[in-house]
Amino acid sequence: MTSASHSSVPILLVESYPQVMAGQQRTMLSLLSHAQAEGVWPTVMMPGGGLFADRLAADGWDTCIVPYPESLKRYGGAIYRDGLRQRATVVRDVGRYILRLRGELQRLRPAAVFCNDMRGLLTVGVAAKSLGIPNIIWDKLDKPHGILDWFQLPLVKRNPIISGPVAEKYPAWQRHWYRDRISIVPDGVDYEIYQGISPIRDSLGFEDTDIVFGIVGTVTQRKGHDLLLTAMEDVLSQRPQAKTLVVGSWTDSEEDQAFYQSLPLRDHSEVQFVGRRDDIPAIMNSIDVLVIPSRYEGLGLVNMEAMACGKPVIGSRDGGIAETVIDNETGLLFENEDVGGLRDAMLRLVADAKLRSQMGAAGRQRAKVHYSREEKMRQIWGLILGR
């Protein structure tokens, strides 16, 4: 993977958060793995290094680093909470940054630019639009960005979204005016790599009699770890065999650090924080139930990963979770922020092994039939290449 074929189409992929390796970055890796089959040799543009950038280097992909100005180096959510003076500084710096990006794009001369997130679109995407280079973004988040959402559809040629609720953050008139740019392409799962994986419960310290609830994702307020652990307090008082496995790290932002420090049961013996893991298939095969209590979630890659492993999912009725998890068939849904509803769902599944097995089998079949990652990657590449 170190040199491109002369017949390959030059495409620029943009990742704004190379310092982490979460669902967004894993999806980008999957997109890259299907590139050559589509006759594409991509370059990945990033603002710096980190876990994702290291993985790209190890795999031999071409990269281009264009560092952010100081005001843009913060995690996305922090910028949205800036005051007027800070926002003025950001706007000034973004303008200068876009001029620099224009020069990079003129050097790279891509046929199209794929943005993996909103920040990439509002920087690299704006520079590409000014040069007449088509933009594509695969929108994976239903959390509104305020007035910034007004800019997305006008900037892109194609706007695939991973679930219907994602589109609700765009202004209604734009959803009508630009409706031909919007298409639903759910994320997918590499079903086969989750089959035949041996559980690692022993190494994680779990007994066969334990019922393990897993939560997988960056430890942030958006993902709802506090909701799960608050519910777990009641569950443990009634079902001491219940355990919680927390997989994922947190960013270095003060907000995320404070959120982690505030979590209930953080030091409880029945709750394990194991940080970021690269062995997600083994993790999913070692838990009994996945919990995804997100306050905002476009779809949730972890839902499909758990389903591919035959595990039931408990999820909030937020965004695309309710499109993926079929209530009372492949898992259980509860109303967003409803800790009591989450607790009741957990108690129901911890007490019923047969129900866990039935829901897990239904989820496995749903993941296999409806969420083929290979098919979804072909669809996205087709949109990028204008097919």
N, C-alpha and C positions, 0 to 999 in steps of 0.2 A: 504493500500500500504506500509506497514511497514515491511513485511517479505516475503521472496521468497518461492515458492513451491519447494520441493526437486527435482521435475522433470523439473524445469525451466532451460533454457539454460543461462549461465552467459555471458553477453555481456557488453562491456565497451563503453559508449558514451562519446565523448569528445567535450566540449564547451569551446572555448578560451576567450569568451567575456561575462562572467556572470554578468558584471556590468550594462548591458543594457537589454532592452526588446524590440527588434525589430523583423523584419520578420524572421531572422535566428533563433532567440531564440523561437519564436512562433512555427516555424516548428518543432523544437526539442521537444517542449511540445506535439505537435500532434503525433509525432513519439512515444513518451513515452506512450501516452494514448492508443495506439494500441498494446503495448508490450505484455501485459498479454494474449490477444487473440491469439498471435503468440507463446505462450508458452515460453516467455522470461521474465527474471527479470534483468533489466539493472542496472548498476551503472553509474552515471555521474561523470566524472573527470573534474575538473575545477582548474584554478590557484588562485581563490579567491572567494569573495562574491559579493553581489550586487543584483539588482532587480531580475535577473533570478534565482540566487542561493536562494533567499528568497522564490520565487515561488515554487521551487523544495522542499524546506523544508516544506512549507505549505501543499504541496500535498503528502508528505511522501515518496519521492523517496530517494533511497540510493545514497549518494554522496561521493566523495573522493577529498580532496583539496590538491593539490601539488603546493605551491606558486612558482611563477616565481622568478628567480634572478633579481636583480634591473634593469639590462640592457634590460630585456624583458617585463617590466611592462608597457611600452608605447603602445599606440594604434598602430595597425599594420602598417598603412601608414607611420608613423614617422620613423620606423626602416628602411623601404626601401629607405629613403633619407639620411641615415647615410654616413659619410665619411669613408675612409679606416681604420683609427684608431678605430673609433667606431664599425665598422663592425668586426674588429679583436676581440674586446672585446665581441661582441655578439656571434661570433662563438665559442670562448672559453667557455662562459657561457652556450651556448646551449649544448655543449659537456658534461659539468658537469651535466646539468639538465637531459639530456638523460640517463646518468648513474643512476641518482636517480629514474627516471621514470621506468627503467628496474626493479629496486627493487620493486616498487609498482605493476608492472604488474606480477611479479613472485608471489607476495602475493595474488593478486586478481585472477590470472589464468583465464582470460576471453577466451572464444572460438573465439572471434573476436573483433576487435576494429573499431568503427564507428567514423570518424572525421567529425565534422560539418563545418570545415573551413581549410584553408591552413596552418595556424599556428599550429593547432592541429596535422596535418599530419606530419609537419616537426619537431615535438618534440615527442609527444606520438607515432605517427605513425612510426617514425624511431626506437624508442625503441621496439615497437611491432615487426617490421620487423626483428630486430636483434635477437629476441627470437622465430621467426618462427610463430608468431601469425598473421593471415590474417587481412589486413586493407581494409576498405571501406571508400570512401569519396563521399559525394553527393555535387558535385561542382555547386555552385549557382552564380558564378561571372565570367563575361567575361573579367574583367580588367586584363591585363597581369601583372605578377609578375617578369618579366624578366627571368633571368637564373634559378630562383627558380621553374619555370614551368617545367623545364627539369626533376625535381626529382619526380613529382607527379605520373605519370603513372607507372614508375618502382617500386614505393613503395606500390602500391595497388593491390589487387586481383580483385576488382570491382570498376568501376569509373562511376557511374551514373551522368549525367549532366542534368540540368533543361531545357536546350534549345540547339539547334544545334550550335549557335554562340559561346557558351562557349568553345567548343572544339578547336576553331581557335587559342587559345593562346598556345596550345601545339605544339611542333615542328612537322612539317609535317611527318618526318620519324617515329616519335613516334605514331602519329595517325594511321599510316599504321601498324607498328610493333605490337602495343598493341591494335589494333582495337577490339579484342574480349573482352577487359576489359571495353570498353565504351558503354553505353546505355543511351538513352534519357528517363528520367522520370521527366516530369514537376512537379512543385509544385502543390498542389491542394487546394481547398477551402471547408470548412465545410458549404456547401450550405444552409442547413436547419437553421443554427443558425442566418443567415442573413435575414430570412423571418419573416414577421409579427412584425418587430421592429418599434416602434413608433419614428418618428423623434424628435430631441431635438433642433430644430431651435430657438424656443423662448428663451431657456436658453442660447443659444449662441448669442442672440441678433440680429437674422436675421428676416426680414419681409418676408411675402409670396411673395412679388414682387421682392425680391432680387434674383439674380442668383449667386450662391455660387460656386466658384472654390476651390476645396480642394487639398492640397498636404500633403501626409502622409508618414513620414519617418524621420530618423535621419537627422538633419540639417547639411549637409556637402556639400562641393563643388561637390562631385560625384553625389549627388542627383539633383543638378541644381536649387536650390531655387532662385539663382540670375537670372537665365534665366526667370523663371516665373514672378518674381516681376518686372523685367525690361519690359517684355511684358505687364504687368498689368498697367504700367504707361500710355501706349497708349490706352489700353482698357478702362480705367477709363475716359479718356478725351472724349471718344465717347459714352460710355455706363455706366453712373454713378450708375446704379443699380447692377453692377458687384461688387462682394465681394471676398475676398480671406481668406480661413481658413488654417492656417499652423499648422499641428498636428505633434508633434515630438520634442524631445529635441536634444541637441548637446553634444558631449563628452567634457571632460575637457581638451582636447589637445589645445595647443596654436593656432594651425592652425584652428581648428573648431571655437574657440572663435573669432578669427580675421575674419573668413568668416562671422559669424553671424553679427558682428559689421559693416561689409562692405555692408550688404544687402540694396538695395533700398527699399523705402516704409516701412522700419522696424517700423516706428512710425506713419504710416498713419492710419487714422480713419477707412478706409475700409479694412484694413488688420489686421487679428487677429492671434497672436501666442498663442496657448493654451497649448503648451508643450506636454509631453507624456500623452496619454490617454489609459485607459483600456477598454473603451466602443466603440471600433472600429465599431461594427455593427451599433450602434446608430449614430455614426459620418457619416458613409458611407450613411446611410439612410437620412441624413440631408443636404448633399451637393447636388448640381445639376450636377456637372461635376468633375471627378478626373483628375488631371494633373500630369503626371510623366515625367518630362523633363530630366531624368538622363543622365549623360555623359557616365556612365557604368552601365549596369543592366543585370544580367543574365536572369531574367524573370519578376520579380516584383509581389510579392504576393498581393500587394495592387490592382493591375489590376483586379485580379480575385475576390477580395473582393468587389470592386466597381461594377463589372459586376454582381455578385450575388445579388446585391441590385438594379439592373436595372439602373445603372448610366453609361452614356457614358464616355469614357476615351480619353484624349488627351495625346499622348506619343511621345517621340523621337524615331527615327528609330535606336535604339541602342540595340544590343544584342537580347534578347528574347522578348522584348516588341512587336516587329513587328510580332512575332509568336503568341502572345496572342491577341493583338488588331487588328482586321481586319479593315483596312482603309476604311472609308466611309460606314462601316456596323455596327461595334460595337463602333466606335470612329474615331478619326482623328489622323494621324501621321504627324510629321514634321521632317525635317532633323536635325541631331544632331547639337546643338549650334545655330540653326537658330531662333533667337528671332523673326524675322519678320514672319516666318512661324508659330510659336507658337501663336503670336498675332492674325494672320488671322484666325487660327483655333478657338481661343477663341471668337473672334468677330462673327464668323459664328454660333457658338452654343449659345452664349448669346442672339442672335437675333431670334432664331428659336426653339420654344418650341416643335413643332411637331417633328423636327429632333432629338432633345434630347430624346424624348419619344421613337421614333422608334429605335434609336441606343441603348438605355437602355434596351429595350425589347429583342433585338437581343443578347446583351451581357449577359443578364440573362440566356437565353437559352443556350448560348455557355458555360457559367460557369457550368451549371447544367449537360450538356451532356459530356463535354470534360475534366473537371477538378475536378472530384470527389476526395476529399482528402483521403477518406477511401481507395479507390482503389490505390492511389499513395503510401500511407503508407504501404499497403500490398506488393506492388512491392518492396519497399525499404527493408522491413524486409526480403523478400524472397532473395534479393541479399546479405544482411548481413549474413543470415543463410545458404547461398549456395544452395538454393532450385532451 
